[in-house]
Structures are given as C-alpha cells and as structure tokens.
C-alpha cells in the first residue's frame, strides 16, 4: 500500500503465500482471518527500510528510506477500494540525504486498489498517470535507466503480488494459536523459473492492539545456496555495484548465496488490519569479481512498518 522495493515484494509474497498453503492442527483456540475493516477507516502507514551492505570487509554502504502514506479503505457495492496517498519520502545514503527526482515524483503517486468482497485485489488504478507524469518531467536519457521499473504492467503486477502475499492469500484461513507448521514453498521468479523456500510459521498468541484483540504471527525462512543465488541474481549487481563498480561486470551464474529471514506481524484477524510489522533478512553472497577473485558480500535488510489509526 505504499512505494516498495522489488525485492521486498518478492519476499513478502513468498512468506505470506506459505501461510495460505499451510494446514494447522486443530488443537487450541482457532483463529479465522476475515477481511472486514470498518467502512472509511483511515490510517497513516510509515515504512522505514534499511539496507546495509559490506563488500569484502572493505567497502560498506548503508541506504535508508522513510515513506509515509495515508491509507483509506472504503466499502463499495462490489467490494472495497483502498486509496493509498504517499505523503512524504526521504532517502539517505551513509547518513546523508539524497535528493532523487524520481523519489520526489513518487511522493505524488496516488493509487487505488480495487478489491472484491473477500479482500482479493482485482486491479490497481493510478499508475498510468504516475508513469506519464514522470515521463514528462524526467530527461529522456535518465529515464532509460528506470525503464524496467516505470512500466505500468510491472508496477501493477508487483503490487498485486504483494497485496496477495500480505492479505488476499490468507483471508479466510484458519489456524490454531501456539502451533507451528513447516513447509517447503515454491515461488515463481520473474524469469519463469521456480525456487523453493523452507518456511516455519507460528501463530504465537493473542496480543492487544488498541481496543482490538490481535494475534502475532512469526515466520522464519531459508533458501539453499542455489535457490538463493537465483533469487539474488538481479540483486547481486544492484547491491554491490554501488560500492564495488567492477561487480557490474559479474554474472550471477557462478555466484553462491544464502538467505535467512524473519517476519513478525501483529494483525487483527477480524478485520485483517495490521498494527505492527517487521521484516528482516540476511543475505550472504560470494561473488567472483573480475580481477579480484571471490569476494564475500553480506547484506542485512530491514523493513519496519508503523501504523497510526
């Protein structure tokens, strides 16, 4: 429901898809997740994303972005509309603020999610105007660098996948409190290939959230070296090239990687409104950089959501 990084869209879709495919034992209190927010409910969503990279213990990089958005959910005759209006975005590199014209234009991108009665996303409107505005205001040569990102179909597909992963795929799901389920979950990559994650999900218990009674969901996931390297293929160059230009010339085929992640979320199962969310993942890569040989690259990413109702 806000401007998001492509890698996190993949991540969240994977881990929440796991919830939708798991069957929990029937012991203990049963929790059913139902998309039923109050009509015209409005709240502020703040997302702080931090990415820390280390290339060979020599070059370090810390990127941070803070995005705030006003979210309004309205009931319609056929389902729901979710209006997301970004109200501010700030970006920093190694503690210094970055003035990025694309980021500035992003802060004006208002989009509307069209949902059915069960909370499944049917369409997203608003990206056409957003892309058209950027195309008018950005130098054509610079715009070429963002061509793969500023594509209406790509933007829609990414957001739809993330909505499904966080909400749609597990609306209507039932689970038992205090129970843990292990699963191997396949996920299709943009190139059509499939990787598999090992995911452990626990509905850890009830937790107060304002006047509501929420539940806390915890997940841990891992991917083996081959799968992780394939997932991080596009990430390899984008992560490391900022601190080691020669990495731009590497291919992901001979690289190895491991990924370990933790997701924690506090959610009201009766409305499916989220009150807390914290996503962390650790990526370790060994890259074969021309002229340097094998170089270890580590990256820690954290995305923290804060909600004000």
Phi and psi in degrees as a GROMACS rama.xvg file:
@    title "Ramachandran Plot"
@    xaxis  label "Phi"
@    yaxis  label "Psi"
@TYPE xy
-153.268  179.8  UNK-2
-67.487  127.422  UNK-3
-133.485  156.555  UNK-4
-81.8422  145.423  UNK-5
-58.7097  -42.4864  UNK-6
-61.4893  -37.0591  UNK-7
-72.1927  -31.4673  UNK-8
-60.4556  -42.9145  UNK-9
-62.8864  -47.5999  UNK-10
-58.0399  -52.5056  UNK-11
-67.1182  -36.8787  UNK-12
-62.2277  -40.3249  UNK-13
-63.4971  -53.3521  UNK-14
-70.4992  -35.0094  UNK-15
-79.701  -27.1552  UNK-16
-59.7323  -34.3341  UNK-17
-58.9551  -40.7666  UNK-18
-61.8455  -39.6784  UNK-19
-70.6557  -20.7975  UNK-20
-101.713  -6.01246  UNK-21
-87.1139  146.268  UNK-22
-114.428  125.029  UNK-23
-98.3889  150.805  UNK-24
-62.7293  160.823  UNK-25
-94.1371  8.38626  UNK-26
-79.1062  154.722  UNK-27
77.0759  -176.697  UNK-28
-66.1589  135.309  UNK-29
-95.4935  136.208  UNK-30
-117.27  129.082  UNK-31
-113.998  131.851  UNK-32
-94.0978  122.183  UNK-33
-130.449  127.657  UNK-34
-80.297  103.591  UNK-35
-153.524  59.4733  UNK-36
-69.9272  161.832  UNK-37
-66.4708  140.386  UNK-38
-59.9185  134.428  UNK-39
64.9684  24.4135  UNK-40
-65.7167  139.142  UNK-41
-134.387  142.153  UNK-42
-155.577  164.437  UNK-43
-103.677  130.887  UNK-44
-113.209  125.814  UNK-45
-116.888  128.251  UNK-46
-120.475  121.936  UNK-47
-109.811  116.963  UNK-48
-112.773  125.084  UNK-49
-123.141  132.729  UNK-50
-131.596  117.643  UNK-51
-114.358  124.839  UNK-52
-122.017  145.891  UNK-53
-136.914  119.907  UNK-54
-107.68  108.797  UNK-55
62.3387  19.2338  UNK-56
71.0906  8.22288  UNK-57
-113.459  -44.1036  UNK-58
-111.869  126.983  UNK-59
-123.627  149.213  UNK-60
-146.288  135.15  UNK-61
-128.691  116.858  UNK-62
-109.512  139.394  UNK-63
-140.464  138.282  UNK-64
-133.23  144.37  UNK-65
-127.618  119.158  UNK-66
-121.942  131.868  UNK-67
-119.181  143.197  UNK-68
-143.197  148.962  UNK-69
-98.978  124.531  UNK-70
-112.05  130.444  UNK-71
-129.111  129.211  UNK-72
-112.165  123.01  UNK-73
-122.657  135.899  UNK-74
-81.235  137.625  UNK-75
-121.227  178.483  UNK-76
-66.3453  -28.8618  UNK-77
-108.181  -4.21473  UNK-78
164.36  -117.166  UNK-79
-143.634  155.892  UNK-80
-124.31  134.197  UNK-81
-115.687  112.15  UNK-82
-97.4828  124.539  UNK-83
-116.692  115.369  UNK-84
-117.731  101.218  UNK-85
-58.5856  134.681  UNK-86
-111.474  -8.85983  UNK-87
-178.522  148.008  UNK-88
-146.218  132.657  UNK-89
-128.555  142.523  UNK-90
-131.482  139.673  UNK-91
-134.145  146.389  UNK-92
-129.611  120.155  UNK-93
50.392  40.4717  UNK-94
87.0459  -8.89869  UNK-95
-103.936  133.553  UNK-96
-67.7606  139.641  UNK-97
-105.32  130.399  UNK-98
-97.0007  94.1732  UNK-99
-105.851  117.348  UNK-100
-61.1023  -33.4526  UNK-101
-64.9353  -43.3398  UNK-102
-61.5577  -38.8371  UNK-103
-62.691  -42.0327  UNK-104
-69.2639  -31.2074  UNK-105
-59.807  -33.5725  UNK-106
-66.7949  -10.7004  UNK-107
-102.661  4.4155  UNK-108
-86.0261  100.688  UNK-109
-95.6024  125.936  UNK-110
-126.09  155.888  UNK-111
-126.982  124.233  UNK-112
-88.795  130.15  UNK-113
-101.57  118.688  UNK-114
-116.035  154.977  UNK-115
-84.2803  -175.13  UNK-116
-64.7769  -24.3595  UNK-117
-92.4966  1.53763  UNK-118
91.3387  11.6409  UNK-119
-85.0304  132.294  UNK-120
-76.9379  130.557  UNK-121
-102.582  -33.6828  UNK-122
-163.788  163.846  UNK-123
-131.779  127.657  UNK-124
-112.16  148.011  UNK-125
120.987  -21.769  UNK-126
-71.0004  -27.9344  UNK-127
-60.2394  -47.7029  UNK-128
-65.9492  -37.0396  UNK-129
-62.9424  -49.2004  UNK-130
-66.4791  -38.914  UNK-131
-63.5109  -40.9196  UNK-132
-64.2539  -43.8222  UNK-133
-63.5544  -40.2042  UNK-134
-62.4232  -30.7769  UNK-135
-76.8953  -29.9128  UNK-136
-102.129  -14.8166  UNK-137
-104.688  140.019  UNK-138
-54.5356  132.202  UNK-139
-53.0832  -39.4615  UNK-140
-65.932  -41.7829  UNK-141
-69.4402  -33.6334  UNK-142
-63.0392  -29.3299  UNK-143
-59.5735  -32.0879  UNK-144
-67.6617  -21.2442  UNK-145
-106.992  9.26978  UNK-146
-57.7035  -40.0584  UNK-147
-72.0124  -21.9267  UNK-148
-91.6284  -41.5482  UNK-149
-87.2082  58.7232  UNK-150
-121.116  122.898  UNK-151
-56.6586  -46.0809  UNK-152
-64.0145  -40.6348  UNK-153
-65.7119  -45.0544  UNK-154
-60.2138  -44.5674  UNK-155
-63.4774  -47.9404  UNK-156
-60.3029  -39.9845  UNK-157
-65.1558  -45.761  UNK-158
-69.3084  -37.5791  UNK-159
-64.0973  -42.6519  UNK-160
-62.8786  -39.7965  UNK-161
-70.1014  -39.508  UNK-162
-61.7265  -44.1526  UNK-163
-60.4749  -41.5256  UNK-164
-67.5324  -33.0747  UNK-165
-92.9233  -28.0072  UNK-166
-132.268  -64.673  UNK-167
-57.1225  -41.9501  UNK-168
-71.9709  -18.5069  UNK-169
-118.761  10.72  UNK-170
-65.561  130.362  UNK-171
90.358  -7.88043  UNK-172
-71.7915  146.471  UNK-173
-115.565  142.823  UNK-174
-149.449  156.054  UNK-175
-97.6548  139.525  UNK-176
-65.4785  142.671  UNK-177
76.2452  5.51236  UNK-178
-103.455  148.181  UNK-179
-120.312  141.122  UNK-180
-131.571  133.53  UNK-181
-100.375  143.97  UNK-182
-153.297  149.038  UNK-183
-103.091  115.771  UNK-184
-112.913  121.311  UNK-185
-78.2356  148.426  UNK-186
-142.965  131.007  UNK-187
-86.2599  128.538  UNK-188
-83.7312  163.251  UNK-189
-56.3397  -27.7667  UNK-190
-81.9909  2.97871  UNK-191
94.9938  -14.4406  UNK-192
-78.9688  167.967  UNK-193
-126.171  138.055  UNK-194
-118.199  167.626  UNK-195
-126.169  132.402  UNK-196
-107.122  144.902  UNK-197
-98.292  116.063  UNK-198
-125.513  134.761  UNK-199
-116.505  122.346  UNK-200
-119.649  134.991  UNK-201
-133.139  129.06  UNK-202
-89.413  97.2546  UNK-203
-76.953  -22.5265  UNK-204
154.8  177.305  UNK-205
-76.5955  151.774  UNK-206
-154.437  132.856  UNK-207
-68.1547  145.699  UNK-208
-145.656  94.5254  UNK-209
66.2713  -126.108  UNK-210
-92.9307  0.651829  UNK-211
-98.6253  168.257  UNK-212
-114.729  104.793  UNK-213
-95.0918  177.672  UNK-214
-126.806  150.949  UNK-215
-102.26  129.553  UNK-216
-113.947  128.731  UNK-217
-122.053  139.182  UNK-218
-137.669  143.697  UNK-219
-127.356  139.721  UNK-220
-141.349  153.014  UNK-221
-139.426  156.476  UNK-222
-134.259  142.561  UNK-223
-72.7253  173.521  UNK-224
-59.3274  -45.1758  UNK-225
-64.2472  -46.8809  UNK-226
-63.8107  -43.1042  UNK-227
-63.4012  -40.8306  UNK-228
-63.2389  -37.693  UNK-229
-68.6571  -41.8641  UNK-230
-64.7593  -39.2886  UNK-231
-88.9388  8.35719  UNK-232
-52.4786  -51.0781  UNK-233
-73.6365  -22.998  UNK-234
-74.9945  -31.1971  UNK-235
-51.7835  -55.1996  UNK-236
-71.0927  -41.1858  UNK-237
-67.6566  -32.7768  UNK-238
-73.9661  -53.1883  UNK-239
-85.5611  -23.8469  UNK-240
-64.1777  -26.9602  UNK-241
-65.7021  -27.4115  UNK-242
-114.682  -10.9546  UNK-243
-145.682  89.9143  UNK-244
-52.3662  -31.3988  UNK-245
-64.2784  -20.2311  UNK-246
-63.6184  -22.9082  UNK-247
-57.6046  -23.6547  UNK-248
-92.6064  -0.640553  UNK-249
-85.3614  158.242  UNK-250
-113.376  153.683  UNK-251
-80.2011  -9.51995  UNK-252
-58.3265  -39.8717  UNK-253
-95.8577  4.03923  UNK-254
-89.059  158.135  UNK-255
-123.523  156.201  UNK-256
-158.614  156.794  UNK-257
-132.479  146.891  UNK-258
-130.826  130.797  UNK-259
-131.914  132.19  UNK-260
-137.534  157.416  UNK-261
-133.528  133.257  UNK-262
-123.347  129.964  UNK-263
-128.39  132.009  UNK-264
-144.75  138.656  UNK-265
-112.168  121.018  UNK-266
-138.357  143.071  UNK-267
-85.1335  111.249  UNK-268
-67.5123  -20.7791  UNK-269
-80.7761  -19.5417  UNK-270
-124.292  -22.0597  UNK-271
66.5933  23.6806  UNK-272
-79.5402  139.007  UNK-273
-98.3547  137.368  UNK-274
-111.37  -25.5535  UNK-275
-148.691  147.548  UNK-276
-156.97  135.651  UNK-277
-141.39  120.7  UNK-278
-121.208  124.236  UNK-279
-129.713  138.294  UNK-280
-142.535  147.251  UNK-281
-117.228  127.283  UNK-282
-119.835  126.942  UNK-283
-117.336  122.722  UNK-284
-126.485  144.335  UNK-285
-114.268  112.204  UNK-286
-107.272  141.724  UNK-287
-96.8182  96.8986  UNK-288
-94.0762  126.503  UNK-289
-53.4762  128.175  UNK-290
86.2708  -11.3871  UNK-291
-121.601  -18.4887  UNK-292
76.2668  -161.702  UNK-293
-63.9874  130.555  UNK-294
-130.688  132.414  UNK-295
-83.5986  129.43  UNK-296
-123.13  125.227  UNK-297
-117.025  146.073  UNK-298
-143.454  131.351  UNK-299
-117.201  125.378  UNK-300
-119.545  137.033  UNK-301
-136.287  134.643  UNK-302
-126.045  115.474  UNK-303
-112.43  124.156  UNK-304
-100.254  138.249  UNK-305
-129.513  137.66  UNK-306
-124.827  135.409  UNK-307
-120.973  111.344  UNK-308
